[in-house]
Amino acid sequence: MTASPSTSAVVVGASGGIGGALIRALAESAAHAPIFALSRSGSSVPQGVRTLPIDLSDEATVAAAAARVGEAGPVGLVIVATGLLHGAGILPEKTVRALDPTAMATVFSVNTIGPALVAKHFVPLLARRGRCVFAALSARVGSIGDNRLGGWYAYRASKSALNQILRTLAIEVARNRPEAIVVGLHPGTVASGLSRPFRPDPTADGVFSPEESAAHLLRVLNGLSADDTGGVFAWDGSPIPA
């Protein structure tokens, strides 16, 4: 990343596969200091990385984490690396008959409302001058124009809603932070807990390791400018249609 080392970096969801890899990559790059690893369950981090608890379903913890991060000065990078595709009682729906309101609400809470709450409390911490980035992991299946297969109602819709939130946020942020970049990122298929039931072979073609994914995502972010704000970009830097 090209932001000043005087700004901090924050990864929300640092205990996940991609989140943990992002923390390690950022620690190696020394592009930001300090680096904050935020997660609900805690995680093992490189020396010098600061850990803080956060639960995206509890806004008070989001606010508390932001307050702690803010004590370290302006933030140059925030990446929300959380996401939910499946879990206890939650599976991607193959047909509309499988829709369950409780499962849908949980998926939206994690994939849409959670990142919005992070934006609410962390965007005010972004540096007002110079380049700064707020990014959240989205998904290609969140693209309405690119939907050719159907299915996965809750996950698709939650990511579509996230993309709209990011677009709206980008417009607002640009008013007082003209060099800021707000984007969604599609990491591709990554060998992680989220994709394991659907791509069980982590060595299959087109499946990235968390470390490969983190490198791709940071490279994409490093190549973006304020003109790209509000967009969603794939792991290779290509734009994804709304």
C-alpha positions, 0 to 999 in steps of 0.5 A: 500500500502507498499510504503513509506509514504514519497511518494505521491499518485495520483488518476486521475478521482477522481470525478468518483465513483471508483476514489472518493472511491480510494481517500477516501481509500487512505486517511484512510490508510495513506500509502502515503502523500500527496494525490492528487485528479485530475479531470476535474469537481472537487470533494469533498475530505477528509480533507488534500487531495489536488485537482488539475484540469485536462482534459485528452483531453488537454495535457497542463492541464496534464503537469500542474497538473504533475508540481504541483504534482512534487513540493511535491516530488517523487510519489509512486502511480498513478492510472488513474481511468477514462473511457468512455463506453457511453455518448452523442451520444456514445453507445456500438456497437452491430454490425459493422454497428453501428460504428461511427468514431467520437464516436470511436475517443472520446472513444479512446481519453478517454480510451487510449490516456488520460492514455498515456498522464498521463504516459508521464507526471507522470512516470518521477515523480515516485520514482527511488528507492523502490516500486512504481506503475502506474496503469490504469483501464482497462477491461476484455472485452479488452482481445483479447483472452477472447473475446467470445461475440463480440460487443462493438467494440470501448470500447473493442479496446480502452482497448486492446490498453491501455493494449498494452501501459501499457505493453510497458510502463512497459518495458521502466520503468523497465530500470531505476526503477527496482522495479516499477510496471505498470499494468492494473486493471479490477474492475469488475462491479461497481455501477457507472455511467459507468455501470448503463445503463447495470446493473441498480440494484446496489444490484444485485449479482456481482455488487460492490459498489465503496467502495468495488471496491476500496478496491479490487483494492488496495488489488490487487496492494498491492499484486503485485511485479515487476515480475507482471509489464506489466500485467492486473489483475482482482479485485480478483487478477487473471491475465487477458490474453492479 
